[in-house]
Amino acid sequence: MVKKSEQEDLVNDVESLQLAQDGRIFIKASNFHFTPSANNALEVTNNIIKKENTLRERLLLSRFKVLAFEIVEKWSKCYERGLKKCNYKQTISLELWTTGYQWVKSNKSIFSTECDNLVQYDIPAGDETKITNVGIDVVKKMKWYTFDQYQKKAFTIWSVTLPVDKLKWLDGVCTCAAFFKKYMCKHVVGMTIRLDHCKPPPAAKNAKIGDKKIVVVDHQNPKNCY
């Protein structure tokens, strides 16, 4: 059991590890601080199998083999009949449009580097609004030997990479923790708004900014509040 006073620090450390760019960095950082790891997609599928099919019962391997074929057949028929659909394109919620729009208004300094058909934008993380090329080089070349130093390196700069073709902005990626969880974040949305690659819906501009969260009000549908 983790002490209540240490739970918040543990969660922050786990989120920091999610920013590891490859397995080598993840293993090195986790050696400084023990944390659990899991494959979210696998956990979701496992949960569906338990809820819809096995009902969390222990099954013999021979029985589960038969059940596995039945599950796959059922899923296949659902997709074939259109009862289930695969999303091939990222969707942007009104809440994400709003946080992206508000992020643009923070007017952060941004440095870009173009390579092939991609452009990388380095932006200051957190509440920082200013950054320099020298500062970017220092962070990227910084060596770390403790978990705290790793966190400082990971949470100082976000890098947003967008295709040169503005029509493909949904293929953009970011190094922030939010993107690793949902494959889209306010930085990608905000950069595309700032570059005029897309226009946010009018409702995204009607936000009441509070101390703790953003309340989004859709005036066309007042009941839709996020």
LINQUIJO-V651553 format. One record per backbone hydrogen bond with DSSP energy under -0.5 kcal/mol. CO is the residue of the C=O (numbers start at 0). NH is the residue of the N-H. If there is no record, write none. Layout:
# LINQUIJO-V651553
CO|NH + CO|NH
This chain:
# LINQUIJO-V651553
2|5 + 2|6 + 3|6 + 3|7 + 5|9 + 6|10 + 7|11 + 8|12 + 9|13 + 10|14 + 11|15 + 12|16 + 13|17 + 15|18 + 16|19 + 21|25 + 22|26 + 23|27 + 24|28 + 25|29 + 26|30 + 27|31 + 28|31 + 28|32 + 29|32 + 37|39 + 38|42 + 39|43 + 40|44 + 41|45 + 42|46 + 43|47 + 44|48 + 45|49 + 46|50 + 47|51 + 48|52 + 48|53 + 49|54 + 49|55 + 53|56 + 59|63 + 60|64 + 61|65 + 62|66 + 63|67 + 64|68 + 65|69 + 66|70 + 67|71 + 68|72 + 69|73 + 70|74 + 71|75 + 72|76 + 73|77 + 74|78 + 75|79 + 76|80 + 77|82 + 77|83 + 78|81 + 85|87 + 90|92 + 92|96 + 93|97 + 94|98 + 95|99 + 96|100 + 97|101 + 98|102 + 99|103 + 100|104 + 101|105 + 102|105 + 103|106 + 108|123 + 110|121 + 112|119 + 114|117 + 116|163 + 117|114 + 118|120 + 118|161 + 119|112 + 119|121 + 120|122 + 120|159 + 121|110 + 122|157 + 124|127 + 128|108 + 131|135 + 132|136 + 133|137 + 134|138 + 135|139 + 136|140 + 137|141 + 138|141 + 145|149 + 146|150 + 147|151 + 148|152 + 149|153 + 150|154 + 152|155 + 152|156 + 155|124 + 157|122 + 157|159 + 158|160 + 158|174 + 159|120 + 159|161 + 160|172 + 161|118 + 163|165 + 164|167 + 165|168 + 167|170 + 168|171 + 172|160 + 175|179 + 176|180 + 177|181 + 178|182 + 184|188 + 185|189 + 186|190 + 187|191 + 188|192 + 189|193 + 190|194 + 191|196 + 191|197 + 192|195 + 200|203 + 201|204 + 202|205 + 204|206 + 205|216 + 206|208 + 207|209 + 207|214 + 212|209 + 212|214 + 213|215 + 214|207 + 214|216 + 215|217 + 215|225 + 216|218 + 220|223 + 222|224 + 223|217
